Amino acid sequence: MKNRLSFLILIPLALGSSQPDSAYTELSLGAGRGQYAHINCSEVSFVDAGVRVVHNFQSPWRIGLSISVIRRQNSTTAFAFPDLAYDSKYFSLGTTGLRVGPKDLLYIEVSFADQVPTFSGKGLAHWGVGGYISSWDTQLWLGQNAGPYDQPGLAGQIDFPIATNYYLFFNGRTGKSHSITEYGVSTGLRIVMP
């Protein structure tokens, strides 16, 4: 058992720990809207906004915080979610999920609350495949998401540069539950600060 545990701990190191030449910080701001099916089969519309700050160290570690505000019906809720991860080029594991593969090529991920705005972004939980399209200088992600949505739905994100170190992103998702269309759409700005 001890040897198996040691093997599992060493997997991330075997997959690579290559990081950028220097540390950097990312700031993401986003807002959106959507609708999901409540447990009693009623429609719940919402608007949400959020901010996320993440610092990537030169070593393979990342630390950050997301804060989101959600307005649905007559209530407003705010919450914060921490991001602490071992984050190498080929592997990432932390409080916001798991990624296998390099973001500048092709990767798979299962994540939780790692995108702002949280609800209309990629949802509370999402899983899928992403990659970099060099001819467009664009990141693309496709998969499914859930939460607050009652049923998983098809989701996607596109992220492209608008200036040096400034990236515009768009999120969308669609699905159905109890004959209610569940959807979310959002947009935002990601800024990389070397």
C-alpha positions in Angstrom: 0.0 0.0 0.0 2.8 2.4 0.9 4.5 1.8 -2.6 1.2 2.6 -4.3 0.8 5.8 -2.4 4.3 6.8 -3.2 3.6 6.1 -6.9 0.5 8.3 -6.9 2.4 11.1 -5.3 5.1 10.9 -7.9 2.8 10.9 -11.0 2.6 14.7 -11.2 6.4 15.0 -11.1 6.7 12.3 -13.9 4.2 14.2 -16.0 6.4 17.3 -15.8 6.8 20.4 -13.8 7.7 22.9 -16.5 6.4 26.4 -15.7 6.7 29.8 -17.3 10.1 31.5 -16.8 8.6 33.9 -14.2 5.7 34.2 -11.8 2.6 36.0 -13.0 -0.8 37.0 -11.7 -4.1 36.7 -13.5 -7.2 38.9 -12.9 -10.5 37.8 -14.4 -13.7 39.9 -14.3 -17.0 38.5 -15.7 -20.8 38.9 -15.7 -23.7 37.0 -17.2 -27.2 35.7 -16.9 -29.2 32.5 -17.2 -31.9 30.2 -15.9 -32.2 26.8 -14.3 -35.0 24.4 -13.1 -35.7 24.5 -9.4 -36.5 21.3 -7.6 -40.2 22.1 -7.7 -40.0 22.3 -11.6 -40.2 26.1 -11.6 -37.9 28.4 -13.6 -35.3 30.4 -11.7 -33.7 33.3 -13.6 -30.4 34.8 -12.3 -27.7 37.3 -13.0 -24.2 36.9 -11.7 -20.9 38.7 -11.6 -17.5 37.8 -10.2 -13.8 38.5 -9.9 -11.0 36.0 -9.6 -7.3 36.7 -8.7 -4.8 33.9 -9.1 -1.0 34.1 -8.6 1.1 31.4 -10.4 4.5 31.0 -8.8 7.6 30.1 -10.7 7.5 26.8 -8.9 4.6 24.6 -9.8 2.1 26.1 -7.3 -0.9 28.4 -7.7 -2.9 30.3 -5.1 -6.0 32.5 -5.7 -9.5 33.5 -4.7 -12.8 33.8 -6.6 -15.6 36.0 -5.3 -19.1 35.8 -7.0 -22.4 37.6 -6.5 -25.6 35.9 -7.7 -29.0 37.6 -7.9 -32.0 35.3 -8.3 -35.6 36.2 -7.8 -35.6 38.5 -4.7 -32.3 37.4 -3.1 -28.7 38.2 -3.5 -26.0 35.7 -2.5 -22.2 36.3 -2.4 -19.6 33.6 -1.8 -15.8 33.2 -2.0 -13.9 30.1 -3.1 -10.2 29.5 -2.6 -7.8 28.2 -5.3 -4.7 26.3 -4.1 -3.1 23.9 -6.5 -0.1 22.0 -7.7 0.0 23.4 -11.2 2.6 22.1 -13.6 2.5 22.3 -17.4 1.1 18.8 -17.8 -0.8 18.3 -14.6 -2.8 20.3 -12.1 -4.5 19.2 -8.9 -6.1 21.4 -6.3 -9.1 22.8 -4.6 -10.7 23.7 -7.9 -10.2 20.4 -9.7 -7.9 18.3 -11.9 -6.3 18.9 -15.3 -4.2 16.4 -17.3 -2.4 17.7 -20.4 -0.9 21.1 -21.4 -3.2 24.1 -21.8 -1.1 25.2 -24.9 -1.9 21.9 -26.7 -4.8 19.7 -25.5 -6.0 18.8 -22.0 -8.9 17.3 -20.1 -10.3 18.6 -16.9 -12.8 18.2 -14.1 -13.2 21.5 -12.2 -15.2 23.2 -9.5 -15.9 27.0 -9.2 -12.8 27.9 -11.1 -14.4 30.4 -13.6 -16.1 33.7 -13.1 -18.9 34.4 -13.2 -19.5 31.1 -11.3 -23.1 30.2 -12.4 -23.2 31.6 -16.0 -19.5 30.9 -16.6 -18.7 27.2 -16.7 -21.1 26.5 -13.8 -20.3 25.3 -10.3 -18.9 22.0 -11.7 -17.7 21.2 -15.2 -15.8 18.5 -17.1 -14.5 18.6 -20.7 -11.7 19.0 -23.1 -9.8 22.2 -24.0 -6.9 23.3 -26.1 -5.1 26.0 -27.9 -5.8 26.9 -31.6 -2.6 28.5 -32.8 -3.9 29.8 -36.1 -6.6 31.8 -34.2 -4.3 32.5 -31.1 -7.3 31.3 -29.1 -8.2 28.9 -26.2 -11.3 26.8 -26.7 -13.0 24.5 -24.2 -16.0 22.2 -24.8 -17.7 19.9 -22.2 -20.6 19.7 -19.8 -21.5 21.6 -16.6 -23.9 21.3 -13.7 -24.8 23.4 -10.7 -26.9 25.4 -10.2 -28.4 23.6 -13.2 -30.6 20.6 -12.4 -29.3 18.5 -15.3 -25.8 18.6 -17.0 -25.8 20.5 -20.2 -23.5 21.2 -23.2 -21.1 24.0 -22.3 -18.3 25.9 -24.1 -15.8 28.8 -23.7 -13.7 30.7 -26.1 -10.9 33.0 -24.9 -8.9 35.2 -27.3 -6.5 38.1 -27.1 -7.6 41.7 -27.7 -4.3 43.3 -26.7 -1.0 42.2 -25.2 -1.9 40.3 -21.9 -5.6 41.1 -22.3 -8.1 38.4 -23.2 -11.8 38.5 -23.9 -13.8 35.4 -23.0 -17.3 34.1 -23.8 -19.1 31.3 -22.0 -22.3 29.5 -23.0 -24.3 26.5 -21.9 -27.6 24.9 -22.8 -29.6 22.0 -21.4 -33.1 20.9 -20.4 -34.8 19.8 -17.2 -38.5 19.1 -16.7 -39.2 20.7 -20.1 -37.5 23.9 -18.8 -34.6 25.2 -20.9 -31.6 25.7 -18.7 -29.0 28.2 -20.0 -26.2 30.5 -19.1 -24.3 33.1 -21.1 -21.5 35.3 -19.9 -18.5 37.4 -21.0 -15.5 38.8 -19.3 -11.9 40.0 -19.4 -8.8 38.2 -18.3 -5.7 40.2 -17.6 -2.2 38.6 -17.2 0.2 40.7 -15.1 3.9 39.5 -15.4 
